[in-house]
Amino acid sequence: MALKDKYKELIDAATSAGISDLKVREQDNVLYIDGSTTDGKVKDDLWNIYNKIDPDFRAGDLILNIDASAAAGTKAKVTTQSSNLNIRKGPGTDQEIVGKAAQNEIVTVVSKANEQWSLIRTDSGKEGYVYTQYLTQA
Amino acid sequence: MKKHIMAGYVLALGLFVLILGSCKGKPSQTTTTDTAVVAPADNTTTKMPDTAVVISADDSLKRMIPDATKDFPGVTASVDQGVITLTGTINRDRLPKLMMALNALHPKKINNNLTINK
């Protein structure tokens, strides 16, 4: 079965959710779905569909890359599992921790250092880099 | 005949001075040209994903994976030719977050060999 058929529900959902720059490509028996959204819930919904079609993501035939991170100049919510989010001096976990942001705290995204790290500022004035996966558009 | 040769020299000299003069006034234009040359190259790069999927190099994946897996202490991720293989254990409710972080690194594929609890 072609991968686009297997993941049709997911592709249709991404299309109807208005995912920006949506790209669906198949290469070497892996399907690549890329795009971005400003709504963190849309990303979660797509991942739930992925998990339903391929329980526990075992098949290894899809790379789903939906960027729902907050854009520069906007507010973002800290969405860690339970702990505080480390704010670091530079973009990398090898960088010194200069502060922490609480779970569910709203911070300002100053800029994106790269696809993985964002420069943020807290309301209390702390500034540094955090892992973008733990920020959701507020 | 000599006169013609002399006239030729003068003409060539004049042309040389003219070209030299026009070049002198162009340093800023040269910079602009450089920028203009860079711009189409960038366009070519951004157009590429439309056709081929860009896969991260192993070095780049190995550099990014520790950041992505830091909060998943039971998980080990190895990289070979763009393929990430996951081993170890994880709780089912944490699996999507891990997969979201790894899928964003542009791997070729992800082999999930994790033992899943709960």
gemmi code that builds the backbone of each chain (N, CA, C; Angstrom):
import gemmi

chains = {
    "A": [
        ("MET", (0.851, -1.199, 0.000), (0.000, 0.000, 0.000), (0.892, 1.257, 0.000)),
        ("ALA", (0.541, 2.158, -0.846), (1.327, 3.397, -0.901), (1.181, 4.156, 0.424)),
        ("LEU", (2.269, 4.793, 0.820), (2.265, 5.478, 2.120), (1.259, 6.632, 2.161)),
        ("LYS", (1.068, 7.279, 1.018), (0.094, 8.382, 0.986), (-1.320, 7.866, 1.244)),
        ("ASP", (-1.572, 6.597, 0.886), (-2.886, 5.999, 1.183), (-2.972, 5.629, 2.660)),
        ("LYS", (-1.900, 5.029, 3.160), (-1.869, 4.628, 4.573), (-2.126, 5.832, 5.494)),
        ("TYR", (-1.488, 6.963, 5.154), (-1.606, 8.155, 6.010), (-2.573, 9.188, 5.437)),
        ("LYS", (-3.511, 8.724, 4.633), (-4.449, 9.649, 3.969), (-5.210, 10.512, 4.987)),
        ("GLU", (-5.669, 9.885, 6.064), (-6.441, 10.624, 7.076), (-5.606, 11.771, 7.662)),
        ("LEU", (-4.332, 11.488, 7.868), (-3.423, 12.490, 8.414), (-3.186, 13.629, 7.412)),
        ("ILE", (-2.946, 13.263, 6.171), (-2.705, 14.268, 5.125), (-3.946, 15.141, 4.930)),
        ("ASP", (-5.113, 14.485, 4.915), (-6.367, 15.236, 4.758), (-6.579, 16.194, 5.928)),
        ("ALA", (-6.276, 15.716, 7.144), (-6.451, 16.556, 8.334), (-5.502, 17.753, 8.298)),
        ("ALA", (-4.264, 17.511, 7.854), (-3.271, 18.596, 7.761), (-3.715, 19.630, 6.727)),
        ("THR", (-4.271, 19.134, 5.622), (-4.736, 20.035, 4.563), (-5.915, 20.868, 5.064)),
        ("SER", (-6.897, 20.209, 5.693), (-8.093, 20.952, 6.115), (-7.809, 21.859, 7.311)),
        ("ALA", (-6.744, 21.558, 8.077), (-6.386, 22.414, 9.220), (-5.624, 23.658, 8.760)),
        ("GLY", (-5.319, 23.723, 7.474), (-4.636, 24.901, 6.931), (-3.183, 24.998, 7.339)),
        ("ILE", (-2.497, 23.846, 7.411), (-1.066, 23.831, 7.727), (-0.314, 24.645, 6.661)),
        ("SER", (0.534, 25.578, 7.103), (1.283, 26.417, 6.152), (2.452, 25.642, 5.566)),
        ("ASP", (2.782, 25.978, 4.338), (3.913, 25.354, 3.621), (3.864, 23.830, 3.713)),
        ("LEU", (2.684, 23.270, 3.610), (2.537, 21.809, 3.723), (3.237, 21.112, 2.551)),
        ("LYS", (4.121, 20.191, 2.906), (4.813, 19.399, 1.881), (4.640, 17.928, 2.231)),
        ("VAL", (4.188, 17.152, 1.288), (4.027, 15.710, 1.486), (4.841, 15.024, 0.394)),
        ("ARG", (5.908, 14.387, 0.814), (6.808, 13.755, -0.172), (7.180, 12.349, 0.274)),
        ("GLU", (7.323, 11.468, -0.715), (7.729, 10.097, -0.411), (9.101, 9.861, -1.025)),
        ("GLN", (9.994, 9.316, -0.230), (11.368, 9.079, -0.700), (11.927, 7.841, -0.003)),
        ("ASP", (12.407, 6.884, -0.756), (12.990, 5.655, -0.208), (12.088, 4.986, 0.830)),
        ("ASN", (10.826, 4.831, 0.498), (9.850, 4.147, 1.355), (9.593, 4.840, 2.694)),
        ("VAL", (9.850, 6.137, 2.742), (9.487, 6.921, 3.923), (8.676, 8.124, 3.422)),
        ("LEU", (7.592, 8.423, 4.139), (6.778, 9.587, 3.807), (7.214, 10.747, 4.693)),
        ("TYR", (7.409, 11.912, 4.084), (7.831, 13.098, 4.839), (6.722, 14.137, 4.751)),
        ("ILE", (6.170, 14.500, 5.905), (5.142, 15.539, 5.944), (5.704, 16.704, 6.750)),
        ("ASP", (5.868, 17.835, 6.093), (6.409, 19.031, 6.745), (5.410, 20.174, 6.626)),
        ("GLY", (5.452, 21.051, 7.619), (4.593, 22.229, 7.567), (4.643, 22.957, 8.896)),
        ("SER", (3.897, 24.031, 8.987), (3.871, 24.765, 10.251), (2.468, 25.284, 10.533)),
        ("THR", (2.235, 25.536, 11.808), (0.943, 26.064, 12.253), (1.181, 26.971, 13.452)),
        ("THR", (0.257, 27.883, 13.680), (0.389, 28.733, 14.862), (-0.435, 28.158, 16.017)),
        ("ASP", (-1.093, 27.023, 15.782), (-1.972, 26.431, 16.778), (-1.392, 25.100, 17.283)),
        ("GLY", (-0.943, 25.096, 18.524), (-0.345, 23.895, 19.099), (-1.306, 22.710, 19.125)),
        ("LYS", (-2.607, 23.000, 19.233), (-3.605, 21.924, 19.284), (-3.681, 21.186, 17.941)),
        ("VAL", (-3.509, 21.929, 16.847), (-3.531, 21.302, 15.518), (-2.401, 20.290, 15.421)),
        ("LYS", (-1.227, 20.671, 15.899), (-0.083, 19.760, 15.884), (-0.384, 18.508, 16.714)),
        ("ASP", (-0.919, 18.701, 17.918), (-1.253, 17.557, 18.781), (-2.285, 16.648, 18.115)),
        ("ASP", (-3.281, 17.258, 17.472), (-4.319, 16.464, 16.798), (-3.706, 15.607, 15.688)),
        ("LEU", (-2.775, 16.195, 14.922), (-2.139, 15.453, 13.823), (-1.310, 14.295, 14.377)),
        ("TRP", (-0.631, 14.543, 15.484), (0.171, 13.477, 16.097), (-0.715, 12.365, 16.656)),
        ("ASN", (-1.914, 12.748, 17.150), (-2.854, 11.715, 17.624), (-3.313, 10.830, 16.467)),
        ("ILE", (-3.514, 11.451, 15.302), (-3.923, 10.671, 14.121), (-2.777, 9.739, 13.699)),
        ("TYR", (-1.558, 10.275, 13.705), (-0.371, 9.475, 13.379), (-0.289, 8.253, 14.310)),
        ("ASN", (-0.493, 8.498, 15.597), (-0.405, 7.432, 16.606), (-1.526, 6.397, 16.442)),
        ("LYS", (-2.655, 6.855, 15.909), (-3.787, 5.941, 15.689), (-3.501, 5.026, 14.481)),
        ("ILE", (-2.961, 5.642, 13.413), (-2.681, 4.860, 12.191), (-1.505, 3.907, 12.428)),
        ("ASP", (-0.483, 4.398, 13.121), (0.723, 3.601, 13.386), (0.976, 3.598, 14.892)),
        ("PRO", (0.300, 2.690, 15.640), (0.394, 2.699, 17.103), (1.843, 2.673, 17.620)),
        ("ASP", (2.164, 3.614, 18.504), (3.497, 3.764, 19.107), (4.597, 4.063, 18.081)),
        ("PHE", (4.208, 4.496, 16.895), (5.166, 4.953, 15.865), (6.221, 3.882, 15.564)),
        ("ARG", (5.738, 2.663, 15.358), (6.667, 1.540, 15.188), (7.122, 1.316, 13.748)),
        ("ALA", (6.322, 1.755, 12.777), (6.585, 1.354, 11.392), (7.839, 2.003, 10.788)),
        ("GLY", (8.210, 3.167, 11.278), (9.404, 3.844, 10.746), (9.241, 4.266, 9.292)),
        ("ASP", (7.993, 4.580, 8.887), (7.773, 4.964, 7.496), (7.226, 6.380, 7.343)),
        ("LEU", (7.265, 7.155, 8.441), (6.783, 8.539, 8.366), (7.656, 9.452, 9.223)),
        ("ILE", (8.023, 10.596, 8.659), (8.648, 11.658, 9.436), (7.672, 12.824, 9.392)),
        ("LEU", (7.076, 13.113, 10.550), (6.072, 14.170, 10.659), (6.702, 15.371, 11.361)),
        ("ASN", (6.915, 16.426, 10.610), (7.586, 17.601, 11.168), (6.672, 18.815, 11.051)),
        ("ILE", (5.832, 18.994, 12.079), (4.923, 20.138, 12.109), (5.454, 21.134, 13.137)),
        ("ASP", (5.862, 22.299, 12.649), (6.427, 23.314, 13.533), (5.290, 24.186, 14.080)),
        ("ALA", (5.057, 24.072, 15.396), (4.011, 24.882, 16.019), (4.616, 25.868, 17.004)),
        ("SER", (5.916, 26.112, 16.844), (6.583, 26.987, 17.808), (6.204, 28.441, 17.572)),
        ("ALA", (6.277, 29.198, 18.643), (5.888, 30.600, 18.584), (6.885, 31.399, 17.744)),
        ("ALA", (6.375, 32.288, 16.929), (7.229, 33.109, 16.067), (7.896, 34.217, 16.872)),
        ("ALA", (8.983, 34.757, 16.335), (9.697, 35.848, 16.993), (8.750, 37.035, 17.182)),
        ("GLY", (8.825, 37.632, 18.359), (8.000, 38.791, 18.636), (6.631, 38.454, 19.208)),
        ("THR", (6.359, 37.156, 19.378), (5.060, 36.763, 19.931), (5.242, 36.162, 21.332)),
        ("LYS", (4.122, 35.939, 21.988), (4.151, 35.327, 23.326), (4.034, 33.811, 23.194)),
        ("ALA", (4.699, 33.115, 24.096), (4.636, 31.653, 24.078), (4.420, 31.141, 25.500)),
        ("LYS", (3.764, 29.984, 25.566), (3.511, 29.350, 26.862), (4.529, 28.227, 27.052)),
        ("VAL", (5.054, 28.110, 28.255), (6.015, 27.050, 28.555), (5.238, 25.746, 28.771)),
        ("THR", (5.452, 24.798, 27.867), (4.687, 23.544, 27.937), (5.612, 22.360, 28.180)),
        ("THR", (6.249, 22.378, 29.336), (7.058, 21.236, 29.763), (6.111, 20.198, 30.373)),
        ("GLN", (6.603, 18.987, 30.558), (5.777, 17.921, 31.121), (5.327, 18.284, 32.541)),
        ("SER", (6.274, 18.672, 33.382), (5.921, 19.040, 34.754), (6.943, 19.999, 35.353)),
        ("SER", (8.171, 19.930, 34.880), (9.248, 20.702, 35.509), (9.360, 22.116, 34.939)),
        ("ASN", (10.267, 22.878, 35.531), (10.584, 24.197, 35.004), (11.413, 24.047, 33.733)),
        ("LEU", (11.426, 25.095, 32.932), (12.202, 25.079, 31.689), (13.510, 25.850, 31.905)),
        ("ASN", (14.601, 25.189, 31.608), (15.905, 25.837, 31.757), (16.096, 26.945, 30.722)),
        ("ILE", (16.570, 28.083, 31.191), (16.941, 29.175, 30.287), (18.465, 29.193, 30.258)),
        ("ARG", (19.023, 29.101, 29.067), (20.475, 28.947, 28.960), (21.151, 30.127, 28.282)),
        ("LYS", (22.449, 30.210, 28.541), (23.252, 31.321, 28.029), (23.342, 31.284, 26.498)),
        ("GLY", (23.380, 30.076, 25.946), (23.465, 29.911, 24.494), (22.581, 28.774, 24.037)),
        ("PRO", (22.450, 28.567, 22.726), (21.587, 27.509, 22.204), (22.217, 26.120, 22.278)),
        ("GLY", (22.044, 25.419, 23.400), (22.588, 24.070, 23.550), (22.497, 23.644, 24.997)),
        ("THR", (22.269, 22.342, 25.242), (22.161, 21.888, 26.634), (23.525, 21.866, 27.322)),
        ("ASP", (24.592, 22.105, 26.531), (25.913, 22.219, 27.151), (26.170, 23.652, 27.643)),
        ("GLN", (25.214, 24.538, 27.410), (25.377, 25.929, 27.806), (24.899, 26.153, 29.254)),
        ("GLU", (25.506, 27.095, 29.905), (25.202, 27.409, 31.303), (23.729, 27.813, 31.488)),
        ("ILE", (23.119, 27.327, 32.584), (21.736, 27.707, 32.907), (21.745, 29.073, 33.585)),
        ("VAL", (21.030, 30.023, 33.001), (21.026, 31.379, 33.566), (19.708, 31.715, 34.264)),
        ("GLY", (18.730, 30.790, 34.151), (17.455, 31.021, 34.819), (16.478, 29.914, 34.500)),
        ("LYS", (15.283, 30.021, 35.046), (14.252, 29.012, 34.772), (12.921, 29.698, 34.527)),
        ("ALA", (12.115, 29.087, 33.645), (10.753, 29.565, 33.426), (9.825, 28.478, 33.931)),
        ("ALA", (8.783, 28.876, 34.652), (7.860, 27.894, 35.239), (6.973, 27.284, 34.175)),
        ("GLN", (6.473, 26.069, 34.478), (5.525, 25.433, 33.572), (4.294, 26.332, 33.439)),
        ("ASN", (3.797, 26.498, 32.228), (2.632, 27.327, 31.890), (2.899, 28.838, 31.968)),
        ("GLU", (4.123, 29.215, 32.275), (4.459, 30.644, 32.286), (4.412, 31.188, 30.855)),
        ("ILE", (4.004, 32.442, 30.718), (3.984, 33.075, 29.395), (5.264, 33.898, 29.234)),
        ("VAL", (5.986, 33.642, 28.165), (7.243, 34.362, 27.908), (7.180, 35.003, 26.511)),
        ("THR", (8.105, 35.911, 26.259), (8.171, 36.560, 24.946), (9.292, 35.923, 24.131)),
        ("VAL", (8.973, 35.535, 22.910), (9.995, 34.989, 22.018), (10.682, 36.172, 21.330)),
        ("VAL", (11.963, 36.339, 21.595), (12.717, 37.459, 21.014), (13.140, 37.105, 19.590)),
        ("SER", (13.701, 35.921, 19.426), (14.125, 35.475, 18.094), (14.329, 33.965, 18.108)),
        ("LYS", (14.481, 33.419, 16.916), (14.777, 31.983, 16.796), (16.270, 31.850, 16.492)),
        ("ALA", (17.002, 31.130, 17.338), (18.432, 30.939, 17.090), (18.619, 29.953, 15.942)),
        ("ASN", (17.827, 28.899, 15.937), (17.808, 27.906, 14.857), (16.484, 27.153, 14.987)),
        ("GLU", (16.354, 26.031, 14.314), (15.082, 25.303, 14.374), (14.797, 24.752, 15.766)),
        ("GLN", (15.847, 24.526, 16.566), (15.655, 23.881, 17.869), (15.616, 24.850, 19.056)),
        ("TRP", (16.252, 25.999, 18.928), (16.411, 26.901, 20.072), (15.855, 28.298, 19.799)),
        ("SER", (15.189, 28.846, 20.834), (14.643, 30.206, 20.735), (15.223, 31.073, 21.844)),
        ("LEU", (15.448, 32.342, 21.503), (15.851, 33.320, 22.515), (14.567, 33.902, 23.098)),
        ("ILE", (14.420, 33.816, 24.422), (13.185, 34.309, 25.058), (13.498, 35.311, 26.166)),
        ("ARG", (12.431, 36.032, 26.576), (12.541, 36.940, 27.718), (11.329, 36.707, 28.609)),
        ("THR", (11.575, 36.554, 29.894), (10.455, 36.357, 30.827), (9.948, 37.729, 31.270)),
        ("ASP", (8.773, 37.740, 31.891), (8.211, 39.007, 32.368), (9.086, 39.632, 33.442)),
        ("SER", (9.858, 38.770, 34.138), (10.741, 39.309, 35.178), (12.067, 39.796, 34.594)),
        ("GLY", (12.208, 39.711, 33.274), (13.378, 40.296, 32.610), (14.524, 39.333, 32.338)),
        ("LYS", (14.352, 38.052, 32.706), (15.405, 37.069, 32.421), (15.419, 36.784, 30.921)),
        ("GLU", (16.612, 36.735, 30.348), (16.694, 36.489, 28.911), (17.696, 35.383, 28.631)),
        ("GLY", (17.361, 34.505, 27.724), (18.269, 33.431, 27.361), (17.595, 32.466, 26.401)),
        ("TYR", (18.267, 31.338, 26.164), (17.805, 30.388, 25.153), (17.087, 29.188, 25.777)),
        ("VAL", (15.995, 28.792, 25.155), (15.261, 27.606, 25.611), (14.996, 26.686, 24.418)),
        ("TYR", (14.753, 25.412, 24.733), (14.470, 24.436, 23.688), (13.050, 24.682, 23.155)),
        ("THR", (12.965, 24.967, 21.849), (11.716, 25.436, 21.242), (10.555, 24.453, 21.400)),
        ("GLN", (10.876, 23.130, 21.486), (9.815, 22.131, 21.620), (8.953, 22.354, 22.862)),
        ("TYR", (9.498, 23.065, 23.837), (8.753, 23.286, 25.081), (8.025, 24.619, 25.092)),
        ("LEU", (7.951, 25.259, 23.941), (7.189, 26.514, 23.818), (6.020, 26.267, 22.881)),
        ("THR", (4.857, 26.760, 23.282), (3.685, 26.670, 22.419), (3.131, 28.085, 22.257)),
        ("GLN", (2.725, 28.377, 21.040), (2.158, 29.703, 20.751), (1.055, 30.029, 21.758)),
        ("ALA", (1.166, 31.181, 22.444), (0.173, 31.543, 23.463), (-0.983, 32.313, 22.822)),
    ],
    "B": [
        ("MET", (52.800, 56.348, -42.028), (52.641, 55.051, -41.355), (52.896, 55.171, -39.855)),
        ("LYS", (54.034, 55.849, -39.563), (54.391, 56.055, -38.155), (53.300, 56.826, -37.418)),
        ("LYS", (52.749, 57.807, -38.189), (51.697, 58.638, -37.604), (50.499, 57.779, -37.184)),
        ("HIS", (50.198, 56.805, -38.084), (49.061, 55.919, -37.791), (49.315, 55.101, -36.536)),
        ("ILE", (50.563, 54.604, -36.430), (50.912, 53.802, -35.245), (50.801, 54.652, -33.988)),
        ("MET", (51.340, 55.889, -34.075), (51.280, 56.812, -32.933), (49.822, 57.068, -32.540)),
        ("ALA", (48.995, 57.303, -33.587), (47.573, 57.575, -33.317), (46.942, 56.379, -32.630)),
        ("GLY", (47.370, 55.194, -33.072), (46.868, 53.963, -32.456), (47.236, 53.882, -30.995)),
        ("TYR", (48.504, 54.213, -30.703), (48.972, 54.209, -29.304), (48.165, 55.176, -28.461)),
        ("VAL", (47.987, 56.377, -29.008), (47.262, 57.420, -28.266), (45.833, 56.950, -27.996)),
        ("LEU", (45.241, 56.356, -29.016), (43.875, 55.865, -28.884), (43.788, 54.783, -27.795)),
        ("ALA", (44.752, 53.860, -27.853), (44.785, 52.772, -26.866), (44.988, 53.326, -25.467)),
        ("LEU", (45.901, 54.304, -25.356), (46.190, 54.932, -24.064), (44.929, 55.635, -23.530)),
        ("GLY", (44.287, 56.335, -24.454), (43.058, 57.055, -24.083), (42.005, 56.086, -23.579)),
        ("LEU", (41.838, 55.008, -24.291), (40.853, 53.988, -23.908), (41.173, 53.411, -22.537)),
        ("PHE", (42.483, 53.139, -22.330), (42.961, 52.582, -21.068), (42.609, 53.496, -19.903)),
        ("VAL", (42.915, 54.818, -20.111), (42.627, 55.808, -19.060), (41.125, 55.852, -18.800)),
        ("LEU", (40.367, 55.780, -19.893), (38.909, 55.841, -19.785), (38.375, 54.665, -18.955)),
        ("ILE", (38.880, 53.463, -19.267), (38.432, 52.257, -18.550), (38.842, 52.331, -17.085)),
        ("LEU", (40.116, 52.776, -16.873), (40.638, 52.895, -15.511), (39.770, 53.845, -14.709)),
        ("GLY", (39.437, 54.978, -15.357), (38.621, 55.998, -14.690), (37.252, 55.450, -14.326)),
        ("SER", (36.662, 54.721, -15.259), (35.309, 54.214, -14.999), (35.330, 53.140, -13.917)),
        ("CYS", (36.429, 52.379, -13.828), (36.541, 51.359, -12.791), (36.676, 51.987, -11.416)),
        ("LYS", (37.441, 53.103, -11.380), (37.694, 53.783, -10.104), (36.398, 54.165, -9.402)),
        ("GLY", (35.466, 54.582, -10.190), (34.211, 55.065, -9.605), (33.253, 53.942, -9.247)),
        ("LYS", (33.714, 52.713, -9.300), (32.763, 51.600, -9.156), (32.884, 50.729, -7.905)),
        ("PRO", (33.618, 51.127, -6.883), (33.751, 50.174, -5.787), (32.410, 49.778, -5.173)),
        ("SER", (31.489, 50.749, -5.030), (30.208, 50.429, -4.399), (29.381, 49.526, -5.299)),
        ("GLN", (29.541, 49.749, -6.628), (28.769, 48.913, -7.554), (29.240, 47.467, -7.494)),
        ("THR", (30.538, 47.287, -7.273), (31.086, 45.937, -7.181), (30.430, 45.205, -6.004)),
        ("THR", (30.263, 45.916, -4.871), (29.646, 45.322, -3.692), (28.208, 44.917, -3.996)),
        ("THR", (27.514, 45.806, -4.709), (26.126, 45.518, -5.049), (26.048, 44.261, -5.906)),
        ("THR", (26.997, 44.158, -6.848), (27.010, 42.999, -7.731), (27.191, 41.713, -6.914)),
        ("ASP", (28.068, 41.791, -5.904), (28.307, 40.613, -5.059), (27.013, 40.151, -4.403)),
        ("THR", (26.276, 41.131, -3.867), (25.023, 40.807, -3.186), (24.047, 40.186, -4.174)),
        ("ALA", (24.027, 40.766, -5.363), (23.100, 40.276, -6.384), (23.444, 38.839, -6.773)),
        ("VAL", (24.724, 38.517, -6.749), (25.150, 37.163, -7.119), (24.712, 36.171, -6.038)),
        ("VAL", (24.783, 36.595, -4.762), (24.428, 35.715, -3.643), (22.930, 35.407, -3.647)),
        ("ALA", (22.125, 36.416, -3.959), (20.671, 36.265, -3.866), (20.100, 35.097, -4.683)),
        ("PRO", (20.446, 34.963, -5.980), (19.890, 33.825, -6.725), (20.325, 32.480, -6.152)),
        ("ALA", (21.541, 32.431, -5.599), (22.028, 31.184, -4.996), (21.123, 30.789, -3.832)),
        ("ASP", (20.719, 31.788, -3.017), (19.826, 31.532, -1.887), (18.478, 31.010, -2.368)),
        ("ASN", (17.989, 31.624, -3.453), (16.694, 31.194, -3.998), (16.743, 29.732, -4.394)),
        ("THR", (17.868, 29.344, -4.977), (18.023, 27.958, -5.417), (17.938, 27.028, -4.202)),
        ("THR", (18.578, 27.442, -3.093), (18.590, 26.618, -1.887), (17.170, 26.466, -1.326)),
        ("THR", (16.419, 27.550, -1.274), (15.091, 27.474, -0.679), (14.133, 26.699, -1.579)),
        ("LYS", (14.415, 26.658, -2.867), (13.518, 25.943, -3.772), (13.722, 24.428, -3.674)),
        ("MET", (14.902, 24.025, -3.215), (15.245, 22.601, -3.225), (14.249, 21.667, -2.522)),
        ("PRO", (13.732, 22.037, -1.302), (12.843, 21.106, -0.605), (11.601, 20.725, -1.406)),
        ("ASP", (11.241, 21.523, -2.409), (10.071, 21.192, -3.220), (10.263, 19.868, -3.950)),
        ("THR", (11.500, 19.536, -4.245), (11.733, 18.328, -5.009), (12.302, 17.211, -4.127)),
        ("ALA", (13.415, 17.478, -3.453), (14.052, 16.423, -2.663), (13.917, 16.712, -1.172)),
        ("VAL", (13.801, 15.650, -0.381), (13.734, 15.800, 1.068), (15.156, 16.022, 1.586)),
        ("VAL", (15.337, 17.070, 2.379), (16.665, 17.353, 2.926), (16.845, 16.566, 4.226)),
        ("ILE", (17.853, 15.720, 4.258), (18.129, 14.898, 5.432), (19.347, 15.483, 6.149)),
        ("SER", (19.268, 15.583, 7.468), (20.404, 16.099, 8.236), (21.582, 15.136, 8.162)),
        ("ALA", (22.778, 15.693, 8.150), (23.990, 14.862, 8.185), (24.119, 14.217, 9.565)),
        ("ASP", (24.808, 13.083, 9.632), (24.966, 12.373, 10.905), (25.602, 13.259, 11.985)),
        ("ASP", (26.600, 14.035, 11.597), (27.267, 14.922, 12.556), (26.271, 15.880, 13.191)),
        ("SER", (25.425, 16.425, 12.338), (24.432, 17.383, 12.794), (23.390, 16.688, 13.687)),
        ("LEU", (22.949, 15.502, 13.312), (21.992, 14.745, 14.132), (22.591, 14.405, 15.487)),
        ("LYS", (23.856, 13.966, 15.462), (24.514, 13.592, 16.726), (24.671, 14.793, 17.649)),
        ("ARG", (24.801, 15.962, 17.059), (24.927, 17.193, 17.846), (23.565, 17.597, 18.427)),
        ("MET", (22.480, 17.373, 17.656), (21.156, 17.839, 18.085), (20.423, 16.848, 18.995)),
        ("ILE", (20.729, 15.557, 18.870), (19.978, 14.537, 19.615), (20.090, 14.677, 21.141)),
        ("PRO", (21.268, 14.969, 21.701), (21.324, 15.101, 23.168), (20.360, 16.161, 23.711)),
        ("ASP", (20.172, 17.243, 22.965), (19.222, 18.275, 23.387), (17.793, 17.736, 23.361)),
        ("ALA", (17.493, 16.948, 22.330), (16.124, 16.449, 22.152), (15.771, 15.339, 23.138)),
        ("THR", (16.783, 14.568, 23.570), (16.500, 13.404, 24.425), (16.861, 13.629, 25.897)),
        ("LYS", (17.303, 14.838, 26.208), (17.778, 15.152, 27.554), (16.771, 14.778, 28.648)),
        ("ASP", (15.491, 15.018, 28.380), (14.466, 14.774, 29.402), (13.891, 13.360, 29.343)),
        ("PHE", (14.566, 12.476, 28.604), (14.110, 11.091, 28.488), (15.269, 10.174, 28.879)),
        ("PRO", (15.560, 10.103, 30.189), (16.774, 9.432, 30.655), (16.873, 7.945, 30.295)),
        ("GLY", (15.744, 7.248, 30.092), (15.811, 5.821, 29.778), (16.024, 5.531, 28.303)),
        ("VAL", (16.128, 6.607, 27.499), (16.158, 6.438, 26.046), (17.572, 6.640, 25.497)),
        ("THR", (17.992, 5.713, 24.632), (19.267, 5.857, 23.931), (18.967, 5.991, 22.437)),
        ("ALA", (19.601, 6.972, 21.800), (19.393, 7.179, 20.364), (20.731, 7.067, 19.645)),
        ("SER", (20.792, 6.166, 18.655), (22.009, 6.066, 17.856), (21.688, 6.513, 16.425)),
        ("VAL", (22.720, 6.936, 15.710), (22.538, 7.495, 14.369), (23.432, 6.765, 13.385)),
        ("ASP", (22.853, 6.386, 12.251), (23.661, 5.804, 11.179), (23.053, 6.196, 9.833)),
        ("GLN", (23.777, 6.946, 9.069), (23.349, 7.408, 7.740), (21.954, 8.028, 7.767)),
        ("GLY", (21.769, 8.914, 8.733), (20.515, 9.658, 8.809), (19.385, 8.932, 9.531)),
        ("VAL", (19.594, 7.645, 9.848), (18.553, 6.862, 10.519), (18.800, 6.887, 12.030)),
        ("ILE", (17.776, 7.294, 12.776), (17.866, 7.300, 14.242), (17.241, 6.005, 14.747)),
        ("THR", (17.967, 5.274, 15.573), (17.418, 4.057, 16.185), (17.305, 4.274, 17.684)),
        ("LEU", (16.088, 4.047, 18.198), (15.821, 4.272, 19.621), (15.776, 2.958, 20.368)),
        ("THR", (16.504, 2.884, 21.455), (16.450, 1.715, 22.337), (16.304, 2.207, 23.776)),
        ("GLY", (15.888, 1.286, 24.664), (15.693, 1.649, 26.060), (14.223, 1.555, 26.416)),
        ("THR", (13.836, 2.293, 27.433), (12.436, 2.237, 27.870), (11.849, 3.642, 27.988)),
        ("ILE", (10.524, 3.700, 27.828), (9.815, 4.978, 27.950), (8.373, 4.696, 28.355)),
        ("ASN", (7.746, 5.640, 29.049), (6.319, 5.510, 29.335), (5.531, 5.977, 28.114)),
        ("ARG", (4.432, 5.305, 27.842), (3.669, 5.586, 26.613), (3.247, 7.057, 26.521)),
        ("ASP", (2.871, 7.675, 27.640), (2.405, 9.067, 27.569), (3.528, 10.054, 27.219)),
        ("ARG", (4.777, 9.619, 27.354), (5.905, 10.509, 27.038), (6.401, 10.313, 25.601)),
        ("LEU", (5.977, 9.204, 24.985), (6.493, 8.854, 23.656), (6.223, 9.925, 22.588)),
        ("PRO", (4.983, 10.472, 22.501), (4.757, 11.475, 21.453), (5.701, 12.675, 21.541)),
        ("LYS", (5.955, 13.171, 22.753), (6.848, 14.333, 22.916), (8.257, 14.033, 22.390)),
        ("LEU", (8.744, 12.829, 22.714), (10.065, 12.423, 22.238), (10.077, 12.349, 20.705)),
        ("MET", (9.037, 11.730, 20.147), (8.976, 11.574, 18.697), (8.852, 12.925, 17.995)),
        ("MET", (8.084, 13.842, 18.582), (7.943, 15.186, 17.990), (9.300, 15.867, 17.902)),
        ("ALA", (10.070, 15.766, 19.003), (11.382, 16.424, 19.036), (12.330, 15.803, 18.016)),
        ("LEU", (12.301, 14.474, 17.888), (13.227, 13.797, 16.966), (12.802, 13.970, 15.500)),
        ("ASN", (11.497, 13.979, 15.255), (11.012, 14.164, 13.880), (11.376, 15.554, 13.345)),
        ("ALA", (11.588, 16.507, 14.262), (11.902, 17.875, 13.839), (13.371, 18.049, 13.449)),
        ("LEU", (14.175, 17.001, 13.646), (15.619, 17.129, 13.372), (15.980, 16.752, 11.927)),
        ("HIS", (14.979, 16.462, 11.110), (15.176, 16.054, 9.708), (15.996, 14.768, 9.565)),
        ("PRO", (15.619, 13.702, 10.296), (16.293, 12.413, 10.079), (15.731, 11.754, 8.820)),
        ("LYS", (16.424, 10.728, 8.353), (15.939, 9.975, 7.189), (14.735, 9.115, 7.607)),
        ("LYS", (14.883, 8.434, 8.733), (13.776, 7.694, 9.332), (14.096, 7.436, 10.802)),
        ("ILE", (13.103, 6.969, 11.543), (13.315, 6.663, 12.960), (12.841, 5.234, 13.218)),
        ("ASN", (13.761, 4.401, 13.691), (13.402, 3.044, 14.106), (13.118, 3.076, 15.601)),
        ("ASN", (11.863, 2.853, 15.952), (11.493, 2.882, 17.357), (11.532, 1.465, 17.928)),
        ("ASN", (12.645, 1.127, 18.569), (12.781, -0.194, 19.215), (12.650, -0.078, 20.734)),
        ("LEU", (11.976, 0.969, 21.191), (11.841, 1.202, 22.626), (10.894, 0.194, 23.267)),
        ("THR", (11.194, -0.162, 24.492), (10.244, -0.927, 25.300), (9.316, 0.092, 25.945)),
        ("ILE", (8.016, -0.085, 25.711), (7.073, 0.927, 26.178), (6.315, 0.431, 27.401)),
        ("ASN", (6.412, 1.202, 28.469), (5.706, 0.870, 29.713), (4.326, 1.509, 29.711)),
        ("LYS", (3.395, 0.868, 30.378), (2.014, 1.341, 30.615), (1.176, 1.461, 29.353)),
    ],
}
model = gemmi.Model(1)
for chain_id, residues in chains.items():
    chain = gemmi.Chain(chain_id)
    for i, (resn, *xyz) in enumerate(residues, 1):
        res = gemmi.Residue()
        res.name, res.seqid = resn, gemmi.SeqId(i, " ")
        for name, pos in zip(("N", "CA", "C"), xyz):
            atom = gemmi.Atom()
            atom.name, atom.element = name, gemmi.Element(name[0])
            atom.pos, atom.b_iso = gemmi.Position(*pos), 0.0
            res.add_atom(atom)
        chain.add_residue(res)
    model.add_chain(chain)
structure = gemmi.Structure()
structure.add_model(model)
structure.setup_entities()
